[in-house]
Amino acid sequence: MRAVLNLPNIITLFRLVIAAVFFLFIEIGGARNFSVALVVFVIAGLSDVLDGYCARRLKLFTEFGRVADPFVDKVLICGGFIFLAPYAPSILKPWIVTVVIARELLVTTIRSYSEAMKVPFAANWMGKLKMFFQSVTIGVLLLAIGVMSNQAWLMDIFLPIMVHIMVIFTALSGIFYLAGFRGRFSEPQK
């Protein structure tokens, strides 16, 4: 049990708790709570960078961390879009949130299959770019809904463009992962 509770994994588990706090402040609503949610989201993002840095720097890699870190990222991002959708229904349409969730489920399926086949599964540059656009989109949504809601250009022009760029990178990332691992889905003929 000690190997599982190393510093990077503790930071990852802390991020899961932070995600719940993040969702709570969105659910409560109001400009002040959206500002707090934005700060909590930034802390969660920084903790993601920190746990990766600690794992690499201290060479503290575990099976638990390989599974937990992307899981917590998916909870934070998917939950963020789900919780924000009611506040921006004209921007976060159901199909957009579905694409985000479907991509995460697809990559989780590929990761599970790869792990079962004892094939390493690492994030690629497209997945990291996707995460960047998703995180920035959530941050801008929090700003636009809670803090700068009186800025029409933000809600009517900038955010719709930002959301569509994010969904394009999300879909492309899923396609890249699927294309890269297509050979692993074919079973040998008996």
KEKE-3310 file (N, C-alpha, C; in steps of 0.2 Angstrom, whole numbers, plus 5000, padded with zeros to 4 digits):
npx = (5004:5010:5018:5008:5003:5012:5020:5016:5004:4996:4995:4987:4975:4971:4968:4956:4948:4948:4941:4928:4925:4926:4915:4905:4905:4902:4889:4882:4882:4882:4891:4902:4904:4907:4919:4927:4926:4934:4946:4949:4948:4960:4969:4968:4972:4986:4990:4989:5000:5010:5010:5014:5027:5033:5032:5040:5053:5056:5055:5044:5034:5019:5008:4995:4995:4997:4984:4975:4979:4975:4961:4956:4959:4949:4937:4937:4937:4927:4916:4917:4912:4899:4893:4894:4886:4872:4872:4877:4868:4867:4879:4887:4881:4871:4877:4890:4895:4893:4903:4915:4914:4912:4924:4933:4929:4932:4946:4949:4944:4953:4965:4963:4962:4975:4983:4978:4984:4997:5003:5012:5004:5004:5002:4999:5006:4994:4984:4988:4987:4974:4969:4974:4966:4954:4954:4957:4946:4936:4940:4938:4925:4920:4924:4917:4903:4902:4910:4912:4900:4892:4899:4896:4903:4911:4903:4895:4903:4918:4918:4909:4917:4929:4924:4921:4933:4940:4931:4934:4948:4947:4939:4948:4959:4954:4952:4966:4971:4964:4967:4981:4981:4974:4978:4979:4966:4962:4960:4970:4967:4959)
npy = (4994:5006:5009:5014:5025:5037:5053:5059:5052:5055:5068:5067:5061:5071:5080:5074:5077:5090:5092:5088:5099:5110:5106:5108:5122:5127:5122:5128:5141:5159:5174:5176:5163:5157:5163:5158:5145:5145:5148:5136:5127:5131:5128:5114:5111:5115:5106:5094:5096:5097:5084:5076:5081:5078:5064:5061:5067:5062:5049:5041:5031:5022:5008:5011:5025:5027:5024:5031:5045:5049:5046:5055:5067:5065:5065:5078:5086:5081:5082:5096:5101:5096:5101:5114:5116:5118:5132:5138:5135:5138:5138:5127:5115:5099:5090:5094:5092:5078:5074:5077:5068:5056:5054:5054:5042:5033:5034:5029:5016:5011:5013:5003:4991:4991:4990:4978:4970:4971:4981:4997:5012:5028:5046:5056:5070:5076:5073:5080:5093:5093:5092:5105:5114:5110:5113:5127:5132:5128:5137:5150:5149:5149:5162:5170:5166:5169:5180:5190:5191:5202:5205:5205:5201:5191:5181:5179:5179:5176:5164:5154:5152:5147:5136:5128:5126:5119:5107:5102:5099:5089:5079:5076:5071:5060:5052:5051:5043:5032:5028:5026:5015:5005:4992:4985:4981:4970:4953:4938:4926:4910)
npz = (5000:5003:4992:4983:4989:4986:4983:4970:4967:4978:4976:4964:4969:4978:4968:4963:4974:4973:4961:4965:4973:4964:4956:4965:4967:4955:4953:4964:4959:4953:4952:4961:4965:4953:4951:4961:4958:4946:4951:4959:4948:4941:4951:4951:4938:4940:4949:4942:4933:4943:4949:4938:4936:4948:4948:4937:4940:4953:4950:4953:4948:4946:4944:4948:4948:4934:4930:4938:4936:4922:4923:4933:4927:4916:4924:4929:4917:4909:4919:4921:4909:4908:4920:4917:4905:4907:4910:4899:4887:4873:4868:4874:4867:4868:4859:4858:4871:4871:4861:4868:4879:4873:4866:4877:4883:4872:4871:4884:4883:4873:4880:4890:4883:4877:4889:4894:4884:4887:4881:4881:4885:4881:4883:4868:4858:4852:4861:4872:4867:4865:4878:4883:4875:4880:4893:4893:4887:4897:4907:4901:4899:4912:4916:4907:4910:4924:4928:4918:4911:4906:4894:4878:4866:4871:4874:4863:4851:4854:4863:4856:4845:4851:4858:4847:4841:4851:4851:4839:4840:4850:4844:4834:4841:4847:4835:4831:4841:4839:4826:4828:4836:4829:4824:4835:4839:4831:4832:4833:4820:4823)
capx = (5000:5015:5020:5003:5003:5018:5018:5012:4998:4993:4993:4982:4969:4969:4965:4950:4944:4947:4936:4922:4924:4925:4908:4900:4904:4898:4882:4879:4881:4883:4897:4907:4905:4911:4926:4930:4927:4939:4953:4949:4950:4967:4973:4967:4977:4993:4991:4991:5007:5015:5010:5018:5033:5035:5033:5046:5059:5057:5055:5039:5029:5016:5002:4989:4996:4996:4977:4972:4980:4970:4954:4955:4958:4943:4932:4938:4936:4920:4912:4917:4908:4893:4891:4893:4882:4866:4873:4878:4866:4867:4886:4888:4876:4872:4882:4897:4897:4894:4909:4920:4913:4914:4932:4936:4927:4935:4953:4949:4944:4959:4970:4962:4964:4982:4986:4977:4988:5003:5006:5012:4999:5006:4998:5003:5005:4988:4980:4990:4985:4967:4968:4975:4960:4948:4956:4956:4938:4932:4942:4935:4917:4919:4925:4911:4897:4902:4913:4911:4893:4890:4903:4892:4907:4914:4898:4892:4908:4924:4916:4907:4923:4934:4921:4921:4940:4941:4928:4938:4954:4945:4938:4955:4963:4951:4954:4973:4972:4961:4971:4987:4980:4969:4980:4978:4960:4961:4962:4972:4962:4960)
capy = (5000:5012:5011:5017:5032:5041:5060:5060:5049:5059:5074:5065:5060:5078:5083:5072:5080:5097:5092:5089:5106:5113:5105:5111:5129:5128:5120:5134:5147:5165:5177:5175:5156:5155:5165:5153:5138:5146:5147:5129:5124:5132:5124:5107:5111:5115:5100:5089:5097:5095:5076:5073:5083:5074:5057:5060:5070:5057:5042:5037:5028:5016:5006:5015:5032:5027:5023:5036:5052:5051:5045:5061:5072:5064:5067:5085:5089:5079:5085:5103:5103:5094:5106:5121:5116:5122:5139:5141:5130:5140:5137:5120:5111:5092:5086:5095:5088:5071:5072:5077:5062:5050:5054:5051:5034:5029:5033:5024:5009:5009:5012:4997:4986:4991:4988:4971:4966:4972:4986:5003:5017:5035:5051:5059:5077:5078:5072:5085:5099:5093:5094:5112:5118:5109:5117:5134:5133:5128:5143:5155:5148:5151:5169:5173:5165:5172:5186:5194:5190:5207:5206:5201:5199:5185:5175:5178:5178:5172:5158:5149:5150:5143:5129:5124:5124:5113:5101:5099:5095:5084:5074:5074:5068:5053:5049:5050:5038:5026:5026:5023:5008:5001:4986:4981:4978:4964:4947:4933:4921:4904)
capz = (5000:5003:4985:4980:4992:4985:4982:4964:4968:4983:4972:4960:4973:4980:4962:4963:4979:4971:4956:4968:4976:4958:4953:4970:4966:4948:4955:4968:4954:4955:4949:4966:4965:4947:4952:4966:4954:4941:4955:4960:4942:4940:4956:4949:4933:4942:4953:4937:4931:4948:4950:4933:4937:4954:4946:4933:4944:4959:4947:4957:4943:4949:4940:4951:4945:4927:4928:4941:4933:4917:4926:4937:4922:4913:4928:4929:4911:4907:4924:4920:4903:4910:4925:4914:4900:4908:4911:4892:4882:4866:4867:4875:4865:4870:4854:4859:4877:4869:4858:4873:4883:4869:4865:4883:4883:4867:4873:4890:4880:4870:4885:4894:4879:4877:4895:4894:4880:4889:4877:4884:4882:4883:4880:4863:4858:4851:4867:4876:4864:4866:4885:4883:4873:4884:4900:4892:4886:4903:4911:4898:4901:4919:4916:4903:4913:4930:4929:4912:4908:4902:4888:4873:4861:4873:4874:4856:4846:4856:4866:4851:4841:4856:4859:4841:4840:4856:4849:4833:4843:4854:4839:4830:4846:4847:4829:4831:4845:4836:4820:4830:4839:4825:4823:4842:4840:4827:4836:4828:4818:4826)
cpx = (5004:5017:5015:5002:5009:5015:5014:5005:4993:4990:4987:4975:4967:4966:4957:4945:4943:4942:4929:4920:4922:4918:4903:4899:4901:4890:4878:4877:4882:4890:4903:4909:4909:4918:4930:4931:4933:4946:4954:4951:4958:4971:4973:4972:4984:4995:4993:4998:5012:5015:5014:5025:5037:5037:5039:5053:5061:5057:5050:5033:5026:5010:4996:4990:4995:4988:4973:4973:4975:4963:4952:4954:4952:4937:4932:4935:4928:4915:4911:4912:4900:4890:4890:4888:4875:4866:4875:4875:4866:4875:4888:4882:4877:4877:4889:4900:4898:4900:4915:4920:4915:4921:4935:4935:4931:4943:4954:4949:4950:4965:4969:4964:4971:4985:4984:4982:4995:5007:5006:5007:5001:5002:5002:5002:4998:4983:4982:4987:4977:4965:4969:4969:4954:4948:4955:4949:4934:4934:4939:4927:4916:4920:4919:4905:4897:4905:4912:4905:4890:4894:4900:4897:4910:4909:4895:4897:4914:4922:4914:4913:4928:4931:4922:4929:4942:4938:4932:4944:4952:4943:4944:4959:4961:4953:4961:4974:4970:4965:4978:4987:4975:4971:4979:4971:4958:4964:4965:4967:4964:4959)
cpy = (5006:5014:5015:5024:5036:5048:5061:5058:5052:5065:5073:5064:5067:5081:5081:5075:5087:5097:5092:5096:5111:5113:5109:5119:5131:5127:5125:5140:5153:5168:5175:5167:5154:5157:5160:5146:5139:5145:5140:5125:5125:5128:5117:5106:5111:5109:5094:5090:5095:5087:5073:5075:5079:5067:5056:5062:5065:5050:5038:5035:5022:5014:5010:5022:5033:5027:5029:5043:5053:5050:5052:5067:5071:5066:5075:5088:5088:5082:5092:5105:5101:5099:5113:5121:5119:5130:5142:5136:5132:5139:5130:5116:5103:5088:5087:5092:5081:5069:5072:5070:5056:5049:5051:5044:5030:5028:5029:5017:5007:5008:5005:4991:4985:4988:4980:4967:4968:4977:4993:5008:5024:5040:5054:5066:5080:5078:5078:5092:5099:5095:5102:5116:5116:5113:5125:5136:5133:5135:5149:5155:5151:5159:5172:5172:5169:5179:5192:5193:5196:5209:5202:5198:5192:5180:5174:5177:5173:5165:5152:5147:5145:5136:5125:5122:5118:5107:5098:5095:5089:5078:5071:5070:5060:5049:5047:5044:5031:5024:5023:5016:5003:4994:4981:4979:4972:4958:4942:4928:4914:4898)
cpz = (5000:4996:4981:4982:4992:4983:4976:4965:4973:4980:4968:4964:4976:4974:4961:4968:4976:4965:4959:4971:4970:4956:4958:4968:4960:4950:4959:4963:4957:4953:4954:4966:4959:4948:4956:4962:4949:4945:4957:4954:4940:4945:4954:4943:4935:4946:4948:4934:4936:4949:4944:4934:4943:4952:4942:4937:4949:4956:4951:4952:4946:4944:4942:4948:4938:4925:4932:4938:4928:4919:4929:4932:4918:4917:4928:4923:4909:4912:4923:4914:4905:4915:4922:4908:4901:4909:4904:4887:4875:4864:4868:4873:4867:4865:4856:4866:4876:4866:4863:4877:4879:4867:4871:4884:4878:4869:4879:4888:4877:4875:4889:4890:4878:4883:4896:4890:4881:4885:4880:4881:4885:4879:4874:4863:4856:4857:4872:4874:4865:4874:4886:4881:4877:4891:4899:4891:4892:4907:4908:4899:4908:4920:4913:4907:4920:4931:4924:4908:4904:4896:4882:4868:4864:4873:4867:4850:4848:4858:4861:4847:4845:4857:4853:4839:4845:4854:4843:4836:4847:4850:4836:4835:4846:4841:4828:4835:4842:4830:4823:4833:4835:4825:4830:4843:4836:4831:4831:4826:4821:4820)
residu = (MET:ARG:ALA:VAL:LEU:ASN:LEU:PRO:ASN:ILE:ILE:THR:LEU:PHE:ARG:LEU:VAL:ILE:ALA:ALA:VAL:PHE:PHE:LEU:PHE:ILE:GLU:ILE:GLY:GLY:ALA:ARG:ASN:PHE:SER:VAL:ALA:LEU:VAL:VAL:PHE:VAL:ILE:ALA:GLY:LEU:SER:ASP:VAL:LEU:ASP:GLY:TYR:CYS:ALA:ARG:ARG:LEU:LYS:LEU:PHE:THR:GLU:PHE:GLY:ARG:VAL:ALA:ASP:PRO:PHE:VAL:ASP:LYS:VAL:LEU:ILE:CYS:GLY:GLY:PHE:ILE:PHE:LEU:ALA:PRO:TYR:ALA:PRO:SER:ILE:LEU:LYS:PRO:TRP:ILE:VAL:THR:VAL:VAL:ILE:ALA:ARG:GLU:LEU:LEU:VAL:THR:THR:ILE:ARG:SER:TYR:SER:GLU:ALA:MET:LYS:VAL:PRO:PHE:ALA:ALA:ASN:TRP:MET:GLY:LYS:LEU:LYS:MET:PHE:PHE:GLN:SER:VAL:THR:ILE:GLY:VAL:LEU:LEU:LEU:ALA:ILE:GLY:VAL:MET:SER:ASN:GLN:ALA:TRP:LEU:MET:ASP:ILE:PHE:LEU:PRO:ILE:MET:VAL:HIS:ILE:MET:VAL:ILE:PHE:THR:ALA:LEU:SER:GLY:ILE:PHE:TYR:LEU:ALA:GLY:PHE:ARG:GLY:ARG:PHE:SER:GLU:PRO:GLN:LYS)
# end
